[in-house]
Amino acid sequence: CLSGPCGGRRGRVEAAAIMSAALEKPQIISHIQKSLNYTLFDCKWIPCSAKFVCMGNYARGTGVLQVYEVCQGEAVLLKEIEKSKPIKCGTFGSASLQQRYLATGNFDGNMNIWNLEAPELPVYSVKAHKEIINCIDGVGGLGIGEGAPEVVTGSRDGMVKVWDPRQKDTPVANMQPAGGDNQRDCWTVAFGHAYNQQERCVCAGYDNGDIKLFDLRTMSLRWEKNIRNGVCCVEFDRKDITMNKLVATSLEGKFHVFDMRTQHPTKGFASVSEKASKSTIWQARHLPQNRDIFMTAGGAGNLYLWKYEYPAQRSKMDADNVDMGVAGTVTLLQNATISTQPISSLDWSPDKLGLCVCTAFDQTVRVLIATKLNRV
């Protein structure tokens, strides 16, 4: 019967069921693709708009900011601003929703804040570091996180500095190695734990695999861990709540998810690790509308969409009756290869579920849509 009509019908039914199950999963769709004439380092959605900003450098060694608007399936260039130094990174995290100022870090160690409506001169500028600013993050703006609007920068000079745009020239906090210690290249920084006016933490990742968590209230090192590979990206699932989860990505395709709710005196935070691919994972970004879904972007031009599942109990007692965390599990929802070159940056739209923008080293910016995220 298997080779007869009923066998053929059963095969078609099974194939249809497999296809239906595949289509029930979230899909990653490339909506807009635009080739540009410069190297792209970062991109960010402009809050409360259909616009995004791209940052990078021209071959002639100057920096560039471009503002695009998504309009009828096209990315329309609205503004292009050339600057004297290449721009490495940017954030809107410290700006109010009314102003929407962009804070950037450049190759010369300068941190500037720009009004994109009048971008000729920065509204705030400081020589933040002696060398290139690799990474930047903001908090206290956009209605996210309690407390003062602040920007954190990390640099090749090994320092992590926190800036208040209302205070000129001097950082409000400066985290640097003790005298005699080697200065490691800081590749990534992230704010978190900003759930009231007093509490706030900064997490930093370094080229030697160190992850350091600094408590800005007590001005102390709260926790550190080495994951044995250069840390490319760290991000809390939410900045404005009590620390919940932290994702750290690294060279050689591995990422770690730390449960930040329970800190053991000696073992630190519980974590789960996953090897996504053989190539570097450059970025990890949590979905603004669902903190348990995040996307990683890889060195082979691939995107992986993940979901974190909590364990039945998030903490347990160890042999000495001390609370320790229990890590959950990570499930791959979907993956897609969209480029032949590494994906240098990725940003979810805060306003539209599943809409994201990413840049790659093939000098292309892409607007992507991840479907069915409300069903997972």
C-alpha positions as CSV (number, residue, x, y, z in Angstrom):
1,C,0.0,0.0,0.0
2,L,3.0,2.3,0.7
3,S,3.8,2.4,-3.0
4,G,0.2,2.8,-4.1
5,P,-2.1,5.8,-4.1
6,C,-2.7,5.8,-0.3
7,G,1.1,5.7,0.3
8,G,1.6,8.6,-1.9
9,R,-1.2,10.5,-0.2
10,R,0.3,9.8,3.2
11,G,3.7,11.1,2.0
12,R,2.0,14.3,0.7
13,V,0.2,14.8,4.1
14,E,3.4,14.3,6.0
15,A,5.3,16.7,3.7
16,A,2.5,19.3,4.1
17,A,2.6,18.8,7.9
18,I,6.4,19.4,8.0
19,M,6.0,22.5,5.8
20,S,3.2,23.8,8.0
21,A,5.3,23.3,11.1
22,A,8.3,25.1,9.5
23,L,6.0,28.0,8.6
24,E,4.7,28.2,12.1
25,K,8.2,29.1,13.3
26,P,9.3,32.7,13.2
27,Q,10.9,33.7,9.8
28,I,13.7,36.2,9.2
29,I,12.8,38.2,6.1
30,S,15.1,40.7,4.4
31,H,12.8,43.6,3.7
32,I,15.2,46.3,2.4
33,Q,18.8,46.0,1.3
34,K,20.9,49.1,0.5
35,S,24.5,49.2,-0.6
36,L,26.6,52.1,0.6
37,N,30.0,53.6,-0.2
38,Y,31.6,53.5,3.2
39,T,32.4,51.0,6.0
40,L,29.5,50.6,8.4
41,F,30.2,50.2,12.1
42,D,26.9,50.8,13.8
43,C,23.2,51.5,13.2
44,K,20.3,52.6,15.5
45,W,16.6,53.2,15.2
46,I,15.6,56.7,16.0
47,P,12.9,56.3,18.7
48,C,9.3,57.0,17.9
49,S,9.9,57.1,14.1
50,A,10.4,54.9,11.0
51,K,14.0,56.3,10.7
52,F,17.4,54.9,11.5
53,V,20.9,56.3,11.6
54,C,24.0,54.6,10.2
55,M,27.6,55.4,11.4
56,G,30.9,54.6,9.8
57,N,33.9,55.8,7.9
58,Y,34.7,56.7,4.3
59,A,37.8,55.3,2.6
60,R,39.4,58.8,2.9
61,G,39.4,58.5,6.7
62,T,36.5,60.7,7.6
63,G,33.5,59.8,9.6
64,V,29.9,59.7,8.4
65,L,26.4,59.8,9.9
66,Q,23.4,59.0,7.6
67,V,19.7,59.2,8.5
68,Y,17.3,57.0,6.5
69,E,13.6,56.7,6.6
70,V,11.7,53.5,5.7
71,C,9.1,54.5,3.2
72,Q,7.1,52.2,0.9
73,G,9.6,49.4,0.9
74,E,12.6,51.7,0.4
75,A,15.3,53.2,2.6
76,V,15.2,56.9,1.7
77,L,18.3,59.0,2.6
78,L,17.2,62.1,4.5
79,K,20.5,63.5,5.7
80,E,24.2,62.8,5.4
81,I,26.8,64.4,7.7
82,E,30.5,64.0,7.2
83,K,32.8,64.4,10.3
84,S,36.6,64.7,10.6
85,K,37.1,61.3,12.4
86,P,35.5,57.9,11.8
87,I,32.5,57.1,14.0
88,K,32.6,53.7,15.7
89,C,29.5,53.5,17.8
90,G,26.3,55.4,18.9
91,T,23.4,55.3,21.3
92,F,20.1,57.2,22.0
93,G,19.9,55.7,25.5
94,S,20.6,58.9,27.5
95,A,18.4,61.2,25.4
96,S,14.9,62.3,26.1
97,L,12.1,61.3,23.7
98,Q,11.6,65.0,22.9
99,Q,15.2,65.7,21.9
100,R,16.4,62.3,20.6
101,Y,20.1,63.3,20.7
102,L,22.6,60.7,19.5
103,A,25.7,60.1,21.5
104,T,28.7,58.7,19.5
105,G,32.2,57.5,20.1
106,N,34.9,58.0,17.4
107,F,38.4,56.7,16.5
108,D,40.1,59.7,18.2
109,G,38.6,59.0,21.6
110,N,36.0,61.8,21.5
111,M,32.5,61.3,22.8
112,N,30.0,63.7,21.1
113,I,26.3,64.2,21.4
114,W,24.5,65.3,18.3
115,N,21.2,67.0,17.6
116,L,20.4,65.3,14.2
117,E,18.2,68.2,13.3
118,A,21.2,70.6,13.5
119,P,24.2,68.3,13.3
120,E,26.9,70.9,12.3
121,L,28.2,71.1,15.9
122,P,27.8,68.7,18.8
123,V,25.6,69.8,21.7
124,Y,28.2,68.1,24.0
125,S,31.8,67.1,23.3
126,V,34.5,65.6,25.5
127,K,37.9,64.0,24.9
128,A,36.8,60.8,26.7
129,H,39.7,58.5,26.0
130,K,43.3,58.5,24.6
131,E,42.4,55.9,22.0
132,I,39.5,54.7,19.9
133,I,36.1,54.4,21.7
134,N,35.0,50.8,20.9
135,C,31.6,50.8,22.5
136,I,29.0,53.1,24.0
137,D,25.7,52.7,25.9
138,G,23.2,55.1,27.5
139,V,20.5,55.0,30.2
140,G,18.2,57.4,31.9
141,G,16.7,58.6,28.6
142,L,13.8,57.5,26.4
143,G,11.8,56.7,29.6
144,I,14.0,53.7,30.2
145,G,15.8,53.4,33.6
146,E,15.5,55.6,36.7
147,G,18.0,58.3,37.6
148,A,20.3,60.7,35.7
149,P,20.8,60.5,32.0
150,E,24.3,58.9,31.6
151,V,26.5,57.6,28.8
152,V,29.2,54.9,29.3
153,T,32.2,54.5,27.0
154,G,34.8,51.7,26.7
155,S,38.1,52.1,24.9
156,R,41.2,50.4,23.6
157,D,43.0,52.3,26.5
158,G,41.4,49.8,28.9
159,M,39.2,52.3,30.6
160,V,35.4,52.4,31.1
161,K,34.0,55.9,31.9
162,V,30.6,57.1,32.8
163,W,29.5,60.5,31.6
164,D,26.7,62.8,32.6
165,P,25.9,65.2,29.7
166,R,25.1,67.9,32.2
167,Q,28.7,67.8,33.6
168,K,31.4,69.1,31.3
169,D,34.8,67.4,30.8
170,T,35.1,65.1,33.8
171,P,33.5,61.6,34.0
172,V,31.2,60.8,37.0
173,A,32.9,57.4,37.2
174,N,36.2,55.9,35.8
175,M,36.9,52.2,36.0
176,Q,40.5,51.4,35.1
177,P,43.0,48.7,35.9
178,A,45.0,49.1,39.2
179,G,48.5,50.4,38.9
180,G,50.8,47.8,37.3
181,D,48.0,45.7,35.8
182,N,47.9,45.2,32.1
183,Q,45.4,47.4,30.3
184,R,43.1,45.2,28.3
185,D,41.1,46.4,25.2
186,C,37.5,47.0,26.3
187,W,35.2,45.8,23.5
188,T,31.7,46.2,24.9
189,V,29.8,48.0,27.7
190,A,26.2,47.9,28.9
191,F,24.1,49.6,31.6
192,G,21.7,47.6,33.8
193,H,20.0,47.4,37.2
194,A,18.7,51.0,36.9
195,Y,15.4,50.3,38.6
196,N,15.4,53.2,41.0
197,Q,17.2,56.6,41.5
198,Q,20.2,55.1,43.4
199,E,20.9,51.7,41.8
200,R,22.8,51.3,38.6
201,C,25.4,48.9,37.2
202,V,27.8,48.8,34.2
203,C,29.0,45.6,32.7
204,A,32.1,45.6,30.5
205,G,33.7,42.9,28.3
206,Y,37.4,42.7,27.4
207,D,39.6,41.2,24.7
208,N,41.1,38.6,27.1
209,G,37.6,37.1,28.0
210,D,37.1,39.1,31.2
211,I,33.5,40.2,32.1
212,K,33.4,42.8,34.9
213,L,30.3,44.1,36.7
214,F,30.7,47.5,38.3
215,D,28.2,48.8,40.9
216,L,27.9,52.5,40.4
217,R,26.1,53.1,43.7
218,T,28.9,51.6,45.9
219,M,31.6,52.3,43.2
220,S,32.9,48.8,43.5
221,L,33.6,45.7,41.4
222,R,30.6,43.5,42.1
223,W,31.5,40.4,40.1
224,E,34.0,39.3,37.4
225,K,34.4,36.2,35.3
226,N,36.6,35.0,32.5
227,I,35.0,33.2,29.6
228,R,38.3,32.3,27.9
229,N,37.5,34.2,24.6
230,G,37.4,37.8,23.8
231,V,34.0,39.3,24.8
232,C,32.4,41.0,21.7
233,C,29.1,42.0,23.2
234,V,27.3,42.1,26.6
235,E,23.7,43.1,27.1
236,F,21.2,43.0,29.9
237,D,17.7,41.8,28.9
238,R,16.4,45.0,30.4
239,K,18.2,48.1,31.7
240,D,15.3,49.4,34.0
241,I,14.6,46.4,36.2
242,T,16.5,44.5,38.9
243,M,19.2,42.6,37.1
244,N,17.6,39.6,35.5
245,K,19.7,38.1,32.6
246,L,22.9,39.0,30.9
247,V,24.0,37.7,27.5
248,A,27.7,37.8,26.6
249,T,29.0,36.8,23.2
250,S,32.5,35.9,22.2
251,L,35.0,34.9,19.6
252,E,34.8,31.4,18.1
253,G,31.0,31.3,18.1
254,K,30.0,30.9,21.7
255,F,27.6,32.9,23.9
256,H,26.7,32.7,27.6
257,V,23.4,33.7,29.3
258,F,23.9,34.5,33.0
259,D,21.0,34.4,35.5
260,M,21.7,37.7,37.4
261,R,19.0,37.3,40.1
262,T,21.1,35.1,42.5
263,Q,24.8,35.7,43.2
264,H,26.6,33.0,45.0
265,P,29.6,34.3,47.2
266,T,32.1,32.0,45.4
267,K,30.4,30.6,42.3
268,G,29.0,33.9,41.1
269,F,26.0,33.8,38.7
270,A,24.6,30.6,37.1
271,S,25.0,30.5,33.4
272,V,24.2,28.4,30.3
273,S,26.4,28.5,27.2
274,E,25.7,27.7,23.6
275,K,27.9,27.3,20.5
276,A,26.0,29.0,17.7
277,S,28.6,28.6,14.9
278,K,32.3,28.5,14.4
279,S,32.6,32.2,13.6
280,T,32.7,35.2,16.0
281,I,29.3,36.4,17.5
282,W,29.6,40.1,17.1
283,Q,26.3,41.2,18.6
284,A,23.4,40.1,20.8
285,R,20.2,42.2,21.0
286,H,17.1,41.5,23.2
287,L,13.7,42.1,21.7
288,P,12.3,45.2,23.4
289,Q,8.8,43.7,23.5
290,N,9.9,40.4,25.0
291,R,13.0,40.1,27.1
292,D,13.3,36.3,26.7
293,I,13.9,36.5,23.0
294,F,17.2,37.7,21.6
295,M,19.1,37.6,18.3
296,T,22.8,37.0,17.8
297,A,24.7,38.2,14.7
298,G,27.7,36.3,13.5
299,G,31.0,36.7,11.6
300,A,29.8,34.5,8.7
301,G,26.9,36.9,8.0
302,N,24.3,34.8,9.9
303,L,21.6,35.7,12.3
304,Y,20.3,33.4,15.0
305,L,17.0,34.0,16.9
306,W,16.9,32.5,20.4
307,K,14.5,32.0,23.2
308,Y,15.5,31.6,26.8
309,E,13.4,29.2,28.9
310,Y,13.5,29.7,32.7
311,P,14.0,26.6,35.0
312,A,11.2,25.5,37.3
313,Q,13.2,27.0,40.2
314,R,15.6,29.9,39.6
315,S,17.6,29.3,42.8
316,K,18.5,26.4,45.2
317,M,20.5,25.8,48.3
318,D,24.0,24.5,47.9
319,A,25.7,22.0,50.4
320,D,26.4,24.9,52.8
321,N,22.8,26.1,52.7
322,V,23.8,29.2,50.6
323,D,21.5,30.4,47.8
324,M,22.8,29.7,44.3
325,G,21.3,30.4,40.9
326,V,20.0,27.8,38.5
327,A,20.4,28.5,34.8
328,G,17.7,27.9,32.2
329,T,17.9,26.6,28.7
330,V,18.3,28.3,25.3
331,T,16.2,27.2,22.2
332,L,17.0,28.2,18.6
333,L,13.9,29.6,17.0
334,Q,15.3,30.4,13.6
335,N,18.5,31.3,11.7
336,A,19.3,32.9,8.4
337,T,22.4,33.9,6.4
338,I,22.0,37.3,5.0
339,S,25.5,38.3,4.1
340,T,28.9,36.9,3.1
341,Q,30.6,39.3,5.6
342,P,30.4,39.8,9.4
343,I,27.4,41.6,10.7
344,S,28.8,44.6,12.6
345,S,25.7,45.9,14.3
346,L,22.0,45.0,14.9
347,D,19.2,47.0,16.4
348,W,15.5,46.1,17.1
349,S,12.9,48.8,16.5
350,P,11.5,49.8,20.0
351,D,8.2,50.7,18.4
352,K,7.4,47.9,15.9
353,L,7.6,44.2,17.0
354,G,10.0,42.2,14.8
355,L,11.4,45.1,12.8
356,C,15.2,45.4,12.9
357,V,18.1,47.0,11.1
358,C,21.6,45.6,10.7
359,T,24.8,46.5,9.0
360,A,27.6,44.3,7.6
361,F,31.1,44.7,6.4
362,D,29.9,44.2,2.8
363,Q,29.0,47.9,3.1
364,T,25.3,47.1,3.1
365,V,22.5,48.1,5.5
366,R,19.5,45.8,5.7
367,V,16.1,46.3,7.2
368,L,14.7,42.9,8.4
369,I,11.4,41.6,9.6
370,A,11.2,38.7,12.1
371,T,7.6,37.3,11.9
372,K,5.4,35.5,14.5
373,L,7.3,36.8,17.5
374,N,4.0,37.3,19.3
375,R,3.4,33.6,19.2
376,V,6.6,32.2,20.7
